[in-house]
Amino acid sequence: MSNQLESLRKLTTVVADTGDIDAIKKYQPVDATTNPSLLLKAASLPQYATLIDEAVSWAASQSDDAEQQLTDASDKLAVAIGKEISGSIPGRISTEVDARLSFDTDATIAKAKKLVKLYADAGIDKSKILIKIASTWEGIKAAEVLEKEGINCNLTLLFSFAQARACAEAGAFLISPFVGRILDWYKKATGKDSYAANEDPGVVSVTSIYNYYKANGYNTIVMGASFRNIGEILELAGCDRLTISPQLLEELANAPGEIAAKLTDNGATEKPGAALTESEFRWDMNEDAMATEKLAEGIRNFAADQEKLETMLKDKLNNL
């Protein structure tokens, strides 16, 4: 008898939401995605100790400026871990731009190009990577430029229909709507302890985005992310991709039985209207308290973890 993970793979491309190379080898996802929080956790794993030392030594050789060394070490480490993961998957590795650049289009573009070059220097072609960018207006505009230059992007920290629509209109390769964090907000706001899986606000949001994309013929991939339970995952079976933590992958692998597709691409039936303007985007975000709060919180938390990672790297640079 097959298990739910095997069944899910027949309906959806499964992506690993972890920087743990052992977990990736165990569950054999097609793609993998990292973020500053996962990189911080990965940096504490023994198997990455050599990569940290190499990143620090390389950064020290590139510049005499302490601030630049720290930036270079951080970028080099992200790419080094990404390369390790890339060797264990057939698809793409997502590497995130510094969250502190989320409101700077030009700086985001420059950082993305630097990461692509570091990957190229490490022997990894850009066709094997996705550049993760926060779904701010500035981030979406950066992705629009990068996509036209052949650098594919993963628009992350996505909580609203406005963000999803703007990403599709910008030609983003992939979006990562955060299912569980949407649920977290609604549980806190309403005082409800739980939702039925098909009424989960995060599930409802991703379902709406998926159906809109398919009906309008957008090629942007929808990859549900940030799951709190397997019920959310099963309700999104059939979504283009789902990025899942090792803990939930394990639950799915241990659950017997076949699962049914809940999302289906029925082909384009509508014609997209005029693209969102910046003022329309910002107004729609302003009207969506959940999306506004969770986007800001996500950027702050990723920035905080980036700073923790840099503190560790700074100590090593100082001890060279």
N, C-alpha and C positions, 0 to 999 in steps of 0.2 A: 504493500500500500504506500502510495506517495504521501509526502507531508505537505503542509501548506506553503512552505518556502519553495519547494519544487513546483508546486502548482502555480504559485505567483509568478515564477520565472517564465512561465508559458504565456503570461498575459502582459507582463510589465518588465522593463529592464530594471534589474535590482542593482542599486549603488550602495556602497558601504560608507557610512557616515562615521569615519574613524581614521586616526593616524596610526593605529596599531597594526603593524605589518603582519603579525601572527594571526590576528582576527581576519584580516583581508585574505590571507592564504587559506584560512579555514573555510570561509564562506564563499570564496571565489566570485565576487561581484564583477560585473562588466566594467563599471567605473568606480572611482572613489573620490571623495570630497573632503577637504580639510578646511579649517578656519583657525583663527588665532587661539581659541580655547582648546581645540584639539591639538594644535601644535605645541602649546604649553604643556599639555598632558603627555604628548609623545616625547617631548624633550626630557622628561623624567625617566623614560624607559632606558634600561641599560644598553639595548641594541643600537641606540642612537647617540651614545656618548662620543664615539669616534667622529660622527658627522658634526657634532657641536664643536669639537676641537678643531676640525678641519675648516669649518666656517669662520671661526674666530681667527685662526692663523691666516686664512686667505684675506679676510677683511683688514687685518693689520698690515698686510703687504700692499694693499691698494691705496692707503691714505695715511697721512700723519695726523689727520683731524679726528679727534675722539668721537665726535657726533657722527661723522661720516662712517667711521669704522663700525659703529653700533648699527647704523642703518644697513650697511653692507653685510654685516654678520647675520642680521635678521633675515634679509632677503636670501642670502646664500643658504642658510639653514632651511628655510621654507622650501627652496628648490631642491636641496639635497634630500630632504624627507620625501618630497614629491617624486623625485627620481626613484627612490627606493620602492615607493608604493607602485609607481608606474611599471616597474619591472615585474609586478605580480598580478597585473590586470591587463586584459586585452584592449580596454577602452581608454578613457581619459581620466586624468587627475585634475581636480580643481584646486587652484591656489589663489588665496585671497589677497587683494590689495589692502594695505594698511587702512583700517577703519577711520583713522584720523584724517584721511584724505577724502572722506565721503562727500564733502561739499565743495570740492575743488576739481573741476573737470580736467583742466590741463595737467594737474599733478597726478591725477588718477591715470590718465593716458600715459604719462611718462613712466610711472611705476609699472604699469602693465607691460610696456615695451622693455623695461629693464628685466622684469621677470622672464619674459619670453627669450631675451638674449641669454640670460643665465641658464635657462633650460637648453637653449641651442648649444651653448658652450659645454654643457654636460651631455650632449648627444641626444637630447630629446626634442623632437620636432614639435612645432606649434600645433600640429594636427592631433597631438596626444594630450594637449592641455586645454583647460578652460580657465580664464581669468575671472575670479569671483569679485564682484563689485556690489556694494550696497545699493538698493533700489531707490536712491534719492533722485531728484530731477537731474542733479549734476552727474551722478553716477550713470544714469540712463543715457545722458547725452555723451558721456565718455564712451560708453559701450557702442553707441551708434557710430562714432568715429572709428573705433577699433574694429568693429565688424566689417566696415568698408575696406579696411586694410588687411583683412584676412586673419584677424585675431579674434577667436571665438570667446564669448563671455557667458558667465553664469551670474545672473542678477539675483542677489540674495537679500535676506531680510525683507521679504516681500509679504505684505499683510493685506493689501487692498486691491480691489478691482482696478482702481485708477493706476496703481503701479503696474499691474499686469498689462493693462491696455497700452500704457506708454512704452513698456518694454517691447511688446509685439510690434508696435508702430515704429520703434527704433531698429527693428531687425535683430533683436537679441537672439543668440543661439539657444539659450536655455534660461528658464526662471526657476527659482526655488521658493515657492510659497510655504510659509512656516505653519503647519497645521497645529502642532501642539502648543505653540506660544499663543496662537489665537484662542485656543481652548482655555489656556491659563488665564487670559485676560477676562474672558466671559465668566468663568467660574468665580473669579474675584469680584467682578462687577455685579453679578446677579446673586451671589451667595449660594448658587446651586453646586452641589457636591459632584454631580456627574451628569452626563448627557448620553442618551442613546447614540450609538455609533453613527446612525444615519442622520441624526440631528446635531451632531458635533459641529460647532460653528466653523472650525477649521476645515472639516470635511466638506461642509456646505460651500465654503469659500472656494476651495480648490475645484470642486465639481463645477461651479459656476464659471470659473476661469477656463477650465478645460473645454467645456461645452461652447463657450464664446470663441475660443481660438479655433476649434474645429469647424464651427458653423461659418466663420469668416475666412477660413482658408489660411490662417497664419501658420508659418512653419516653426515658430518658436516652440521649443520643447517644454512641456510642463513636468517638473520633477518635484513631487510632494516631499516635504522635509519636516524635521523636528516633530517626530511622533512620540506620543505619550503611552500608547497601548496598541496592541495588534488589531483591535477593533477598527481604529482609524485607518490602518493599512488595508484591511480587507474591504472597507467601504470604498477605497480608491483603487482597487484592483482593476487594471486596464488603463490606468494613467500611463503616460509615456514612460516616465521613470519614477522610482521612489527611492530616496536615500534613507537608509535604515541603520540604526545603531546595532552593534554586535549583540547587545542584550535582547533586543526584539528579533533580530535574525535567529538567535538561539530559540526563542519561544516559537517562532514560526516553524523552524526545523523540527521541533519536538511535538508539534501539533499535527496529528494525522488528518488525512482527508483532502479532497479537492475543493477549490474555491471557484466562485463564479465571477465573471467580469461585471463590474458595476459601471465602468465608464467605457463608452464605445465611440469611435470616430465614425460618424455617419456621412462625412463629407461636407464640403462647403455648401451652404444654402443661403447665405447672406453676403452682401457686399459691404466692406468696411466704409464708415463715414469719414469725415475730416478728422485728422489727427488731433489729439489733445494739445492745447496750447499750454505754456508754462503756467499761466494764471489759472486755467481750468484745473490743471493737475494739482496745484497748490491749494485751490479752494476745495477740491474733492478730498484731499488729504486732511485739510483743516476740519472738514465735516465728519471725518471718521476718527473718532477719539482713539479707538483701539489701535488702528494702523499708525497714527501719529505717535502714540505712546510707546508701542512696541518697537517701531523703527528706531526711535531715539534711544530707548533702553538697549536694544541690540547693538547699536553703534557704540554706546558707552561701554558696554560689557566687553565687546571685542577689543576696544581700545585699551581697556584696563588690563586684559590678558596679554595684549601686545606689550604693554609697559612692563608687566611682570617678566615676560620672556626676555625683554631687553635688559632688565635688571640682572638676570642670570648671566646674560652674555657680557654685560659690562664688567661684572666681577671677573670673568675669565679673561677679558681683554686687559684688565688692570693687573692681572697676575702673569701676563706673558713676560 
